[in-house]
Amino acid sequence: MAAVAPVRRPKRRSIPVGRILLLGFFLLFVLWPLYWMFNTSIKPSDDYLTVPPVWFPSAPTLVHYEAALFAYRGLDGLINSLIISLSATVLSALFGTLMAYSLARYNTGGQHLSFWVLSQRFLPPIGIVLPVFLIYRGVGLYDTHIGLIIAYTVFTLPVSVWMMFAYFRGMPKSMEEAALVDGCTRWEAFWRVAVPLAAPGIVAAAVFAFIACWTEFFFALILTSRTAFTLPTVFRAFIGFQGAQYGEAAALAIVSLVPSIALGVLAQRHLVRGLTLGAVRG
Amino acid sequence: MQYTATVSRMKAAGAPPRLSSFAQWADRHFKWLLVAPAVLLILALSIYPLLFSLVVSFINYDFQVPGHGFVGLKNFERVVFDPVARWSLLLTAWLSGVSVAIEFVLGLLVALTMVRSFPGRGVIMSILIVPLFISPVIVGQAWTLLLQRPFGPTNYILTQLLGQEVTIGWMTEAPWLYVSLIIADVWQWTPFMFVILLAGLTAIPPNLYEAAELDGVNAWQAFWAITLPHLAPMMLLALTFRLLDAIRMFDTIFIMTGGGPGTRTYTASYYLYTVGFTQFHLSQATAGSWLFLIFTALVVTLLVRRLLKAEPV
C-alpha cells in the first residue's frame, strides 16, 4: 500500500501513484456534490429529467434563486439567521471569554467547573430541547429571535469557553501581573491587557460559534415556526416533493453555504483547536 | 489576602486609593463575577430544563391526554417496551459505528497523503475542509439531489460504468437508504478525522523516521512502530468526539428519508422527535430522552475518562 509509506522521507524514489489516486478520488468525492448542487441551481427546470443528465447547463438561469429567496421566504430566513447567529456569537464570545479567563488565571471552581462546562457539549440536544420547548411556550419565548439567541448562546458556550481557556493558558501571565503591580484593578488587567492580547483567539472562537449557529437545524426546527425561522429550516419546504423544487433547494443551499465556508476557510489556522475545543493546538 | 497585598503595593507605589466600595467588592469577587453570566445561562437553559424534564417524565404531559397527574414509571415503560424505540437505539449504534469507522480509515489515509508538503497542498487543504462548514441539512439536500430517482445522476453514472441498467431507489429501498445516509455522513465528517489526525501526524518528530530508515526499517514497519503509537492519543480523541456527535444523527435523516420508509431509518433522536412533536406524547419523549441521556453518559464516561487520563497533548 503506497498510501502508508513513512512520512517526511527525504528521498523521493518514484511518483507516488497510490497517493495521487487516493487524494484525487477524495477531492472528487468532496467536490462532486457541491458542483452538482451549483449546477442544479442554475439549470432550467426543463433540464431536470433528461437522459443523459445535463452536466453543464447551456442556458444558465437565476429563476431558482429568485423563487427560493422570495416565494419560499429564503430571504426572511437569511435575515433571521444573520440576526440570531450574530447576536448569539457576540454573547457567546463575550461570556465565554470572561469565564475562560477566570478558569485559566484563577483556577475558579477547580477542575469541576471546567469539566462541567465541557460536559454540556456532549449532552444530546434532544434531551434539552424538549423541556426548553415546554418552558419557552410557557414564558412566551417560543418562535422569537430572543429565544433562539439565548438557546444558541448556551449551545455554543462550551466551545467558546474551552477554546479561550486553552488560549489564555498558552498566554504568559507576566503582562497582567505587571499591570496589577502598577495599580490596575483585576478588571483593568483583564480588559485592557489580556483581552487585546487574546484578540486573535477571541475572533477564532467567535468564527466557530457563528458557523455552529449558522448551520444549526435541530433547535431551530423545534423552537421556531413562522416568525423566527432560520435558513436551514426553510429546507423543510422542499422535502417529499418529486422534482419540482430541486432548483430552489439547490439555490438556497448555495446561498446558505457561502458565508460559513468563507469564514471557515479564512479561520482554518484555528480549525484544529475549534474542532477539539482547544484540546489539540494544531 | 492577595487583594490587600495589591492595595498595599499600590499605596507603596504612591497610587491614590481610588476604588469605590462597589469596585472593591467587585475586585474581591472578580473570578466569580467573570464566570457568573456563562454559568447562570447554562443553569437556566440546560440544567433547569433537564430537571424539569425529569419531573415531566414522571407525570402525564401529553397534548392528547388532559391533566398532569403522577404516573410513576409508566412513561419509561412505554419507551422501553416500544419495539420502535429499541430498533432506533440499535440503528443509532449501528449507523454511527459504521460511519465513524469509515470516516476514521478514510481520514487517516488522506491525512497520510497530506503530511509531506507538495505544490498545491494549501489549496487542496482548503477544499478538503469545506464540508465541515456546511449545515447537515444542506449535506442531506445535496446527496438527495445526487441520489434521488429519477432526477439524480448517480444511477445513470453507475449504469455507464457497470455497463448494465442500474435502478436503485437510494432513498427508499432497504439496504441502499442506509448506504445513502452513511455516504452523506462520511462526506461531511471524514474531514474532521483528517484534520485532527493530520495535526497528530505533523507533531511526530521527523528524526524518528530518519533513525528508522538508517536502521533499515521498511515503510510498513515504521508505520506500526512509530506512527501508530504516537498517533494513538489523537486517534482516541478524534473517535470520541466524532462518536458522541454521530449518535445524535438527525438532520440528514430528516431531509433524506424522513425516518421512512415506515420507521426503518428512525435513529434515537428521530424517534424521540416524532414521539414528542408529531404524536405529542411529550412526557413519553422526555422519559425516552432521559434514557438516551443515560446511554450517552455511559459512552462519555467510558471514552472521555480514558481520554482525559491519556492526556494527549
Boltz contact constraints between the chains, C-beta under 6 A:
constraints:
  - contact:
      token1: [A, 3]
      token2: [B, 109]
      max_distance: 6.0
  - contact:
      token1: [A, 3]
      token2: [B, 112]
      max_distance: 6.0
  - contact:
      token1: [A, 4]
      token2: [B, 223]
      max_distance: 6.0
  - contact:
      token1: [A, 5]
      token2: [B, 219]
      max_distance: 6.0
  - contact:
      token1: [A, 6]
      token2: [B, 209]
      max_distance: 6.0
  - contact:
      token1: [A, 6]
      token2: [B, 219]
      max_distance: 6.0
  - contact:
      token1: [A, 6]
      token2: [B, 222]
      max_distance: 6.0
  - contact:
      token1: [A, 7]
      token2: [B, 115]
      max_distance: 6.0
  - contact:
      token1: [A, 8]
      token2: [B, 116]
      max_distance: 6.0
  - contact:
      token1: [A, 8]
      token2: [B, 206]
      max_distance: 6.0
  - contact:
      token1: [A, 19]
      token2: [B, 113]
      max_distance: 6.0
  - contact:
      token1: [A, 22]
      token2: [B, 109]
      max_distance: 6.0
  - contact:
      token1: [A, 22]
      token2: [B, 113]
      max_distance: 6.0
  - contact:
      token1: [A, 23]
      token2: [B, 113]
      max_distance: 6.0
  - contact:
      token1: [A, 26]
      token2: [B, 110]
      max_distance: 6.0
  - contact:
      token1: [A, 33]
      token2: [B, 142]
      max_distance: 6.0
  - contact:
      token1: [A, 33]
      token2: [B, 146]
      max_distance: 6.0
  - contact:
      token1: [A, 36]
      token2: [B, 145]
      max_distance: 6.0
  - contact:
      token1: [A, 36]
      token2: [B, 146]
      max_distance: 6.0
  - contact:
      token1: [A, 37]
      token2: [B, 142]
      max_distance: 6.0
  - contact:
      token1: [A, 37]
      token2: [B, 145]
      max_distance: 6.0
  - contact:
      token1: [A, 40]
      token2: [B, 145]
      max_distance: 6.0
  - contact:
      token1: [A, 48]
      token2: [B, 151]
      max_distance: 6.0
  - contact:
      token1: [A, 53]
      token2: [B, 153]
      max_distance: 6.0
  - contact:
      token1: [A, 53]
      token2: [B, 156]
      max_distance: 6.0
  - contact:
      token1: [A, 95]
      token2: [B, 37]
      max_distance: 6.0
  - contact:
      token1: [A, 95]
      token2: [B, 38]
      max_distance: 6.0
  - contact:
      token1: [A, 98]
      token2: [B, 34]
      max_distance: 6.0
  - contact:
      token1: [A, 99]
      token2: [B, 35]
      max_distance: 6.0
  - contact:
      token1: [A, 99]
      token2: [B, 38]
      max_distance: 6.0
  - contact:
      token1: [A, 101]
      token2: [B, 34]
      max_distance: 6.0
  - contact:
      token1: [A, 102]
      token2: [B, 31]
      max_distance: 6.0
  - contact:
      token1: [A, 102]
      token2: [B, 34]
      max_distance: 6.0
  - contact:
      token1: [A, 102]
      token2: [B, 35]
      max_distance: 6.0
  - contact:
      token1: [A, 106]
      token2: [B, 31]
      max_distance: 6.0
  - contact:
      token1: [A, 108]
      token2: [B, 31]
      max_distance: 6.0
  - contact:
      token1: [A, 108]
      token2: [B, 35]
      max_distance: 6.0
  - contact:
      token1: [A, 120]
      token2: [B, 42]
      max_distance: 6.0
  - contact:
      token1: [A, 120]
      token2: [B, 46]
      max_distance: 6.0
  - contact:
      token1: [A, 122]
      token2: [B, 244]
      max_distance: 6.0
  - contact:
      token1: [A, 122]
      token2: [B, 300]
      max_distance: 6.0
  - contact:
      token1: [A, 124]
      token2: [B, 248]
      max_distance: 6.0
  - contact:
      token1: [A, 124]
      token2: [B, 292]
      max_distance: 6.0
  - contact:
      token1: [A, 124]
      token2: [B, 296]
      max_distance: 6.0
  - contact:
      token1: [A, 126]
      token2: [B, 269]
      max_distance: 6.0
  - contact:
      token1: [A, 126]
      token2: [B, 272]
      max_distance: 6.0
  - contact:
      token1: [A, 126]
      token2: [B, 289]
      max_distance: 6.0
  - contact:
      token1: [A, 127]
      token2: [B, 289]
      max_distance: 6.0
  - contact:
      token1: [A, 127]
      token2: [B, 293]
      max_distance: 6.0
  - contact:
      token1: [A, 128]
      token2: [B, 46]
      max_distance: 6.0
  - contact:
      token1: [A, 128]
      token2: [B, 49]
      max_distance: 6.0
  - contact:
      token1: [A, 130]
      token2: [B, 53]
      max_distance: 6.0
  - contact:
      token1: [A, 130]
      token2: [B, 276]
      max_distance: 6.0
  - contact:
      token1: [A, 130]
      token2: [B, 285]
      max_distance: 6.0
  - contact:
      token1: [A, 130]
      token2: [B, 286]
      max_distance: 6.0
  - contact:
      token1: [A, 130]
      token2: [B, 289]
      max_distance: 6.0
  - contact:
      token1: [A, 131]
      token2: [B, 49]
      max_distance: 6.0
  - contact:
      token1: [A, 131]
      token2: [B, 52]
      max_distance: 6.0
  - contact:
      token1: [A, 131]
      token2: [B, 53]
      max_distance: 6.0
  - contact:
      token1: [A, 132]
      token2: [B, 49]
      max_distance: 6.0
  - contact:
      token1: [A, 154]
      token2: [B, 41]
      max_distance: 6.0
  - contact:
      token1: [A, 154]
      token2: [B, 42]
      max_distance: 6.0
  - contact:
      token1: [A, 154]
      token2: [B, 45]
      max_distance: 6.0
  - contact:
      token1: [A, 154]
      token2: [B, 46]
      max_distance: 6.0
  - contact:
      token1: [A, 157]
      token2: [B, 38]
      max_distance: 6.0
  - contact:
      token1: [A, 180]
      token2: [B, 6]
      max_distance: 6.0
  - contact:
      token1: [A, 183]
      token2: [B, 10]
      max_distance: 6.0
  - contact:
      token1: [A, 183]
      token2: [B, 15]
      max_distance: 6.0
  - contact:
      token1: [A, 185]
      token2: [B, 27]
      max_distance: 6.0
  - contact:
      token1: [A, 186]
      token2: [B, 27]
      max_distance: 6.0
  - contact:
      token1: [A, 186]
      token2: [B, 30]
      max_distance: 6.0
  - contact:
      token1: [A, 211]
      token2: [B, 133]
      max_distance: 6.0
  - contact:
      token1: [A, 215]
      token2: [B, 135]
      max_distance: 6.0
  - contact:
      token1: [A, 217]
      token2: [B, 137]
      max_distance: 6.0
  - contact:
      token1: [A, 217]
      token2: [B, 251]
      max_distance: 6.0
  - contact:
      token1: [A, 218]
      token2: [B, 250]
      max_distance: 6.0
  - contact:
      token1: [A, 232]
      token2: [B, 135]
      max_distance: 6.0
  - contact:
      token1: [A, 232]
      token2: [B, 137]
      max_distance: 6.0
  - contact:
      token1: [A, 235]
      token2: [B, 137]
      max_distance: 6.0
  - contact:
      token1: [A, 235]
      token2: [B, 141]
      max_distance: 6.0
  - contact:
      token1: [A, 243]
      token2: [B, 151]
      max_distance: 6.0
  - contact:
      token1: [A, 246]
      token2: [B, 151]
      max_distance: 6.0
  - contact:
      token1: [A, 249]
      token2: [B, 141]
      max_distance: 6.0
  - contact:
      token1: [A, 253]
      token2: [B, 138]
      max_distance: 6.0
  - contact:
      token1: [A, 253]
      token2: [B, 141]
      max_distance: 6.0
  - contact:
      token1: [A, 257]
      token2: [B, 134]
      max_distance: 6.0
  - contact:
      token1: [A, 257]
      token2: [B, 138]
      max_distance: 6.0
  - contact:
      token1: [A, 260]
      token2: [B, 133]
      max_distance: 6.0
  - contact:
      token1: [A, 261]
      token2: [B, 130]
      max_distance: 6.0
  - contact:
      token1: [A, 261]
      token2: [B, 133]
      max_distance: 6.0
  - contact:
      token1: [A, 264]
      token2: [B, 133]
      max_distance: 6.0
  - contact:
      token1: [A, 265]
      token2: [B, 126]
      max_distance: 6.0
  - contact:
      token1: [A, 268]
      token2: [B, 129]
      max_distance: 6.0
  - contact:
      token1: [A, 271]
      token2: [B, 195]
      max_distance: 6.0
  - contact:
      token1: [A, 272]
      token2: [B, 195]
      max_distance: 6.0
  - contact:
      token1: [A, 272]
      token2: [B, 199]
      max_distance: 6.0
  - contact:
      token1: [A, 280]
      token2: [B, 199]
      max_distance: 6.0
  - contact:
      token1: [A, 280]
      token2: [B, 313]
      max_distance: 6.0
  - contact:
      token1: [A, 282]
      token2: [B, 199]
      max_distance: 6.0
